[in-house]
């Protein structure tokens, strides 16, 4: 018998990359509110410490613990060391949410090689860095959930974001391939594509640009980080044990494919 959602994450351990703001923080908070132990990767120690304090204030039982680490997410060795520390303390990680991402926007003819390399490294290589370490302990226990955060622009393209769109499209392909590789060990790998969500990345939109975007969204609003977090929580739960290799859009109906 499957337990109620509020009980599914007691004693579960979760790692969320890019977990100090926006969608990643909303995901981390929701897991904490459902009883999980949560580790976050971030880039800013002040924000990371504040996020852990917020997680601690929302926990539902005294045994829950929360951690933060600040590895350069594109650095394979730094990521490995951080994950090894988590495994030593907790013994295992049940759920991995790959959310870390950056933008370095420019038209391709003006885009620097550094801007291209930075986005590919943080958005795409980071998933290689985390998964190559974590899949082995998941394989040993024949269970695990990996949720990779892509974007609707991976499906539609976007002017000035060839690097970002390429990295996010790569995540979809990586997700499908990894799901095939890990299915025999009962490890589910899925992908979530947020649409336009109110985060620091969208704060700079002009009123005119926002109005243009809203005209393309059937539900008529820009999404909230919690809209994405709730789907991630479901895919990480036992309720989604027969779902793998799939890509889901959370975009208010903007891309109906």
Buried (B, 14 or more C-beta within 10 A) or exposed (E): EEEEBEEBBBEBBBBBBBBBBBBBBBBBBBBBBBBBBBBBBBBEEEBBEBBBEBBEEBBBEEEBBBBBBBBBBBBBEBBBEBBEBBBEEBEBBBBBBBBBBBBBBBEEEEBEEEBBBBBBBBBBBBBBBBBEBBBEBBBEEEBBBBBBBBBBBBBBEBEBBBBBBBBBBBBBBBBBEBBEBBEEBBBBBBBBBBBBBBBEBBEEBEEEEEEEBBEBBEEEEBBBBBBBBBBBBBBBBEBBEEBBBBBBBBBBEBBEE
